[in-house]
Amino acid sequence: MDTRLLIAFVTVASLHNFTKAADQLGYAQSTITSQIQLLEKELGVKLFDRLGKKISLTPEGEQFLINARQLLFSWEKAKGSISLLKSPHGILTIGVNESVCSVKLPRLLEEYRKRYPEVEFHIKIGSTDELELWLHENQIDVAVLLDKFWNVPELAVKVLQEESLGFFVSKDHPLVGVKNILPFDLSNHPMLLVSHSSCWKNIFQAVMDEANETYRIMLETASISDLKQFAILGFGVAVLPLYAVHEEITSNRLSMIDWKGKELKLFVQVVHHRDKWLSPSMEAFFKVCEDIKW
């Protein structure tokens, strides 16, 4: 079986659109259509239901999607087994959370580029749910994220660093200088939180629920920069990882309040799919992650 047919099928199934699949793979739409037709003829089943412009997998297509992804993972391993001794090269596709991308990833990639200049990067920014999906669909080689510890059977955590969340306010905020702040003290102040797709909000909400305290949200966004800027301007209390506010704390634009409630812990994790062949560029990436402070 031609692996190009499998790649076309998996891409169409992932994007639910022939045109988008053609654009991503660099083909004409007619080529993608022909490849799917050839695959359906070879298998003797219909893989997609086509209703106008909408497409969906048939039951046979749903089952074959599982097998096709496994076949492509195996094909990558087979190709890679003949080049294990080669130095890192090619394109490394990295999926990453926005906060990690803006603060931690640049230093990591700077060091990687010094060691392995033949490797090019393709960065995809997404939520934790999107990163997990991209790993399962083989859209990315590796994910770097800040979240609770991932315990997904199909995924392997290669590097793990513990990180803390804190509460940050403007230098003239009423909570600056207040000692032993608890959930009750936050209930009277507007909160600046990451959007619902992140676990940070869920962790904060659990702390408040456990204390039987309510809170109100002034801003909910996926942008770490927006959260910091609104906090600097005095609009509320921002919940952020400590590594994301080092510059603002040093320059006295933000202050960290004296939180004495339950500790908020997360982990920066470097993750790959267990069935994916670990190319030299991926192995080198894990080594750099372990070697440097980032």
LOFI-499415 format. One record per residue (C-alpha): chain; x, y, z. Coordinates in Angstrom, 1 decimal. Layout:
residues N
+---+--------+--------+--------+
| c |      X |      Y |      Z |
+---+--------+--------+--------+
| A |      X |      Y |      Z |
...
+---+--------+--------+--------+
***
This chain:
residues 294
+---+--------+--------+--------+
| c |      X |      Y |      Z |
+---+--------+--------+--------+
| A |    0.0 |    0.0 |    0.0 |
| A |    1.3 |    3.5 |   -0.9 |
| A |    1.9 |    5.4 |    2.3 |
| A |    0.9 |    8.6 |    0.5 |
| A |   -2.7 |    7.2 |    0.4 |
| A |   -2.6 |    6.7 |    4.1 |
| A |   -1.2 |   10.2 |    4.8 |
| A |   -3.9 |   11.7 |    2.6 |
| A |   -6.6 |    9.7 |    4.4 |
| A |   -5.4 |   10.5 |    7.9 |
| A |   -5.0 |   14.2 |    7.0 |
| A |   -8.6 |   14.5 |    5.5 |
| A |  -10.0 |   12.6 |    8.5 |
| A |   -8.2 |   14.9 |   10.9 |
| A |   -9.2 |   18.2 |    9.2 |
| A |  -12.6 |   17.0 |    8.0 |
| A |  -12.0 |   18.8 |    4.7 |
| A |  -10.5 |   17.9 |    1.4 |
| A |   -9.4 |   21.4 |    0.5 |
| A |   -7.6 |   22.0 |    3.9 |
| A |   -5.9 |   18.6 |    3.6 |
| A |   -4.7 |   19.4 |    0.1 |
| A |   -3.3 |   22.8 |    1.3 |
| A |   -1.5 |   21.2 |    4.2 |
| A |    0.0 |   18.4 |    2.0 |
| A |    0.9 |   20.7 |   -0.9 |
| A |   -1.4 |   18.9 |   -3.4 |
| A |   -4.2 |   19.9 |   -5.7 |
| A |   -7.6 |   19.0 |   -4.2 |
| A |   -8.2 |   16.7 |   -7.2 |
| A |   -5.1 |   14.7 |   -6.2 |
| A |   -6.3 |   14.2 |   -2.7 |
| A |   -9.7 |   13.1 |   -4.0 |
| A |   -8.1 |   10.6 |   -6.4 |
| A |   -5.9 |    9.2 |   -3.6 |
| A |   -8.9 |    8.7 |   -1.3 |
| A |  -10.8 |    7.0 |   -4.2 |
| A |   -7.8 |    4.7 |   -4.9 |
| A |   -7.6 |    3.8 |   -1.2 |
| A |  -11.4 |    3.1 |   -1.0 |
| A |  -11.1 |    0.9 |   -4.1 |
| A |   -8.1 |   -1.0 |   -2.7 |
| A |   -9.9 |   -1.6 |    0.6 |
| A |  -13.3 |   -2.3 |   -1.0 |
| A |  -15.2 |    0.0 |    1.4 |
| A |  -16.4 |    3.6 |    1.6 |
| A |  -14.3 |    5.6 |    4.1 |
| A |  -16.2 |    8.9 |    4.0 |
| A |  -19.8 |   10.0 |    3.7 |
| A |  -20.0 |   13.0 |    1.5 |
| A |  -23.1 |   15.2 |    2.2 |
| A |  -22.7 |   18.4 |    0.1 |
| A |  -19.6 |   20.1 |    1.4 |
| A |  -19.6 |   18.2 |    4.7 |
| A |  -17.7 |   14.9 |    5.1 |
| A |  -17.6 |   12.4 |    7.9 |
| A |  -16.1 |    9.0 |    8.5 |
| A |  -18.1 |    5.9 |    7.9 |
| A |  -17.9 |    3.2 |   10.6 |
| A |  -15.4 |    1.4 |    8.4 |
| A |  -13.5 |    4.7 |    8.1 |
| A |  -13.4 |    5.2 |   11.9 |
| A |  -11.9 |    1.7 |   12.3 |
| A |   -9.4 |    2.2 |    9.5 |
| A |   -8.3 |    5.5 |   10.9 |
| A |   -7.0 |    3.8 |   14.0 |
| A |   -5.1 |    1.2 |   11.9 |
| A |   -3.8 |    3.9 |    9.4 |
| A |   -2.2 |    5.9 |   12.2 |
| A |   -0.6 |    2.8 |   13.6 |
| A |    0.8 |    1.9 |   10.2 |
| A |    2.2 |    5.4 |    9.7 |
| A |    3.9 |    5.3 |   13.1 |
| A |    5.4 |    1.9 |   12.1 |
| A |    6.5 |    3.3 |    8.8 |
| A |    8.3 |    6.2 |   10.5 |
| A |   10.1 |    3.7 |   12.8 |
| A |   11.1 |    1.6 |    9.8 |
| A |   12.5 |    4.6 |    7.9 |
| A |   14.3 |    5.9 |   11.0 |
| A |   16.0 |    2.6 |   11.8 |
| A |   18.3 |    3.0 |    8.8 |
| A |   19.5 |    6.4 |    9.9 |
| A |   20.0 |    6.1 |   13.6 |
| A |   23.7 |    7.0 |   13.3 |
| A |   23.0 |   10.2 |   11.4 |
| A |   23.3 |   13.6 |   13.1 |
| A |   20.1 |   15.6 |   13.8 |
| A |   18.6 |   17.2 |   10.7 |
| A |   15.3 |   18.0 |    9.0 |
| A |   12.3 |   19.7 |   10.5 |
| A |   11.4 |   19.3 |   14.2 |
| A |    7.7 |   20.1 |   14.8 |
| A |    7.0 |   21.3 |   18.4 |
| A |    3.6 |   21.9 |   19.9 |
| A |    3.7 |   24.2 |   22.9 |
| A |    1.5 |   26.2 |   25.4 |
| A |    1.5 |   30.0 |   24.9 |
| A |    3.1 |   30.7 |   28.3 |
| A |    5.9 |   28.2 |   27.6 |
| A |    6.4 |   29.5 |   24.1 |
| A |    6.8 |   33.1 |   25.1 |
| A |    9.1 |   32.5 |   28.1 |
| A |   10.9 |   29.2 |   28.2 |
| A |   11.0 |   27.9 |   24.6 |
| A |   13.2 |   30.7 |   23.1 |
| A |   16.2 |   29.9 |   25.3 |
| A |   15.8 |   26.2 |   24.7 |
| A |   15.7 |   26.6 |   20.9 |
| A |   18.6 |   29.0 |   21.0 |
| A |   20.8 |   26.4 |   22.7 |
| A |   19.5 |   23.6 |   20.4 |
| A |   20.3 |   25.7 |   17.3 |
| A |   23.9 |   26.3 |   18.5 |
| A |   24.4 |   22.5 |   18.8 |
| A |   22.4 |   21.4 |   15.7 |
| A |   22.2 |   24.1 |   13.1 |
| A |   20.9 |   21.6 |   10.5 |
| A |   17.6 |   21.3 |   12.2 |
| A |   14.7 |   23.6 |   11.3 |
| A |   11.8 |   24.3 |   13.7 |
| A |    8.1 |   24.3 |   13.1 |
| A |    6.2 |   25.7 |   16.2 |
| A |    2.5 |   25.1 |   16.8 |
| A |    0.9 |   27.0 |   19.7 |
| A |   -2.2 |   25.4 |   21.2 |
| A |   -4.1 |   24.4 |   24.4 |
| A |   -3.3 |   21.3 |   26.4 |
| A |   -6.3 |   19.5 |   24.7 |
| A |   -5.0 |   20.5 |   21.3 |
| A |   -1.4 |   19.3 |   22.1 |
| A |   -2.7 |   15.9 |   23.1 |
| A |   -4.8 |   15.6 |   19.9 |
| A |   -1.8 |   16.7 |   17.7 |
| A |    0.4 |   14.0 |   19.4 |
| A |   -2.2 |   11.3 |   18.7 |
| A |   -2.7 |   12.5 |   15.1 |
| A |    1.1 |   12.7 |   14.5 |
| A |    0.8 |   16.4 |   13.6 |
| A |    3.7 |   17.3 |   16.0 |
| A |    6.8 |   15.4 |   17.0 |
| A |    6.9 |   16.6 |   20.6 |
| A |    4.8 |   18.7 |   23.0 |
| A |    6.1 |   21.1 |   25.6 |
| A |    3.5 |   22.2 |   28.1 |
| A |    2.7 |   23.5 |   31.5 |
| A |   -0.1 |   21.5 |   33.2 |
| A |   -0.8 |   18.9 |   35.8 |
| A |    1.2 |   15.7 |   35.4 |
| A |    0.1 |   13.9 |   32.3 |
| A |   -0.8 |   10.3 |   32.8 |
| A |   -2.0 |    9.2 |   29.3 |
| A |   -1.1 |    5.6 |   28.4 |
| A |   -0.2 |    6.4 |   24.8 |
| A |    2.1 |    9.3 |   25.7 |
| A |    5.5 |    9.4 |   27.3 |
| A |    6.8 |   12.2 |   29.5 |
| A |   10.5 |   12.5 |   28.8 |
| A |   11.4 |   15.7 |   30.9 |
| A |    9.6 |   17.0 |   33.9 |
| A |   10.1 |   20.3 |   35.8 |
| A |    8.0 |   21.4 |   38.8 |
| A |    6.7 |   25.0 |   38.6 |
| A |    4.6 |   27.1 |   41.0 |
| A |    1.7 |   29.4 |   40.3 |
| A |    1.5 |   32.7 |   42.1 |
| A |   -0.9 |   35.7 |   42.5 |
| A |    0.4 |   38.9 |   41.1 |
| A |   -0.9 |   42.5 |   41.4 |
| A |    0.2 |   46.1 |   40.6 |
| A |    2.7 |   47.7 |   43.0 |
| A |   -0.1 |   49.9 |   44.5 |
| A |   -2.8 |   47.2 |   44.8 |
| A |   -4.5 |   46.9 |   48.2 |
| A |   -3.2 |   43.4 |   48.8 |
| A |    0.5 |   44.5 |   48.6 |
| A |    2.0 |   44.2 |   52.0 |
| A |   -0.9 |   42.2 |   53.4 |
| A |    0.3 |   39.1 |   55.3 |
| A |   -1.1 |   35.6 |   55.2 |
| A |   -3.5 |   36.0 |   52.3 |
| A |   -6.2 |   33.3 |   52.1 |
| A |   -9.0 |   32.5 |   49.6 |
| A |  -11.4 |   34.8 |   51.5 |
| A |   -9.1 |   37.8 |   50.8 |
| A |   -9.3 |   37.1 |   47.1 |
| A |  -13.1 |   36.9 |   47.0 |
| A |  -13.3 |   40.7 |   47.1 |
| A |  -11.0 |   41.4 |   44.2 |
| A |  -11.5 |   40.8 |   40.4 |
| A |   -9.4 |   37.9 |   39.0 |
| A |   -7.4 |   37.8 |   35.8 |
| A |   -7.3 |   34.2 |   34.7 |
| A |   -6.3 |   32.0 |   31.7 |
| A |   -9.1 |   30.8 |   29.6 |
| A |  -11.1 |   27.7 |   30.3 |
| A |   -9.0 |   25.5 |   28.1 |
| A |   -6.1 |   25.7 |   30.7 |
| A |   -5.9 |   23.7 |   33.9 |
| A |   -4.8 |   26.8 |   35.9 |
| A |   -8.3 |   28.1 |   36.2 |
| A |   -9.5 |   24.7 |   37.4 |
| A |   -6.8 |   24.5 |   40.0 |
| A |   -7.6 |   28.0 |   41.3 |
| A |  -11.3 |   27.2 |   41.2 |
| A |  -10.8 |   24.0 |   43.2 |
| A |   -8.9 |   26.0 |   45.9 |
| A |  -11.7 |   28.5 |   46.2 |
| A |  -14.4 |   25.8 |   46.2 |
| A |  -12.6 |   23.9 |   48.9 |
| A |  -12.7 |   27.1 |   51.0 |
| A |  -16.4 |   27.7 |   50.1 |
| A |  -15.4 |   31.1 |   48.7 |
| A |  -16.7 |   32.7 |   45.5 |
| A |  -14.7 |   34.9 |   43.1 |
| A |  -15.4 |   37.1 |   40.1 |
| A |  -13.5 |   37.2 |   36.8 |
| A |  -12.5 |   40.5 |   35.3 |
| A |  -10.5 |   39.0 |   32.4 |
| A |  -10.3 |   35.5 |   30.9 |
| A |   -7.8 |   35.1 |   28.1 |
| A |   -5.2 |   32.7 |   26.6 |
| A |   -2.6 |   35.5 |   26.4 |
| A |   -0.1 |   35.7 |   29.2 |
| A |    1.0 |   39.1 |   28.0 |
| A |   -2.6 |   40.4 |   28.4 |
| A |   -2.9 |   39.0 |   31.9 |
| A |    0.3 |   40.7 |   33.0 |
| A |   -0.6 |   44.0 |   31.4 |
| A |   -4.0 |   44.1 |   33.0 |
| A |   -2.5 |   43.3 |   36.4 |
| A |    0.2 |   46.0 |   36.0 |
| A |   -2.6 |   48.6 |   35.3 |
| A |   -4.4 |   47.6 |   38.5 |
| A |   -7.4 |   45.8 |   37.1 |
| A |   -7.1 |   42.7 |   39.3 |
| A |   -5.2 |   39.7 |   40.6 |
| A |   -3.5 |   37.6 |   37.9 |
| A |   -2.8 |   33.9 |   38.4 |
| A |    0.5 |   33.1 |   36.6 |
| A |    3.5 |   30.8 |   36.7 |
| A |    6.5 |   32.4 |   38.5 |
| A |    8.8 |   32.0 |   35.5 |
| A |    6.5 |   34.2 |   33.4 |
| A |    6.8 |   37.3 |   35.6 |
| A |   10.5 |   37.4 |   36.5 |
| A |   11.1 |   40.6 |   34.4 |
| A |    8.0 |   42.4 |   35.8 |
| A |    9.0 |   41.5 |   39.4 |
| A |   12.6 |   42.6 |   38.9 |
| A |   11.4 |   46.0 |   37.4 |
| A |    8.9 |   46.4 |   40.2 |
| A |    6.0 |   46.6 |   37.8 |
| A |    4.3 |   43.6 |   39.5 |
| A |    4.2 |   42.4 |   43.1 |
| A |    3.6 |   38.8 |   44.3 |
| A |    1.1 |   38.7 |   47.2 |
| A |    1.8 |   36.7 |   50.4 |
| A |   -0.4 |   33.7 |   49.6 |
| A |   -0.8 |   31.3 |   52.5 |
| A |   -3.5 |   29.1 |   51.0 |
| A |   -3.1 |   25.7 |   49.3 |
| A |    0.1 |   25.6 |   47.1 |
| A |   -0.6 |   25.6 |   43.4 |
| A |    1.8 |   23.3 |   41.6 |
| A |    2.1 |   22.5 |   37.9 |
| A |    4.8 |   20.8 |   35.8 |
| A |    6.5 |   21.8 |   32.6 |
| A |    6.6 |   18.6 |   30.6 |
| A |    8.2 |   17.4 |   27.4 |
| A |    6.1 |   14.7 |   25.8 |
| A |    6.0 |   12.4 |   22.8 |
| A |    3.7 |    9.6 |   21.5 |
| A |    5.0 |    6.2 |   22.7 |
| A |    4.6 |    4.7 |   19.2 |
| A |    6.5 |    7.4 |   17.4 |
| A |   10.0 |    6.7 |   16.2 |
| A |   12.4 |    8.9 |   18.1 |
| A |   14.5 |   10.6 |   15.4 |
| A |   18.0 |   11.9 |   16.0 |
| A |   16.5 |   15.5 |   16.1 |
| A |   14.0 |   14.4 |   18.8 |
| A |   16.6 |   12.6 |   20.9 |
| A |   18.8 |   15.7 |   20.7 |
| A |   15.9 |   17.9 |   21.8 |
| A |   15.3 |   15.8 |   24.9 |
| A |   19.0 |   15.9 |   25.7 |
| A |   19.1 |   19.7 |   25.4 |
| A |   16.0 |   19.9 |   27.7 |
| A |   17.8 |   17.9 |   30.3 |
| A |   21.2 |   19.7 |   30.0 |
| A |   20.2 |   23.4 |   30.4 |
| A |   18.3 |   25.5 |   32.9 |
| A |   15.4 |   26.9 |   31.0 |
+---+--------+--------+--------+
***
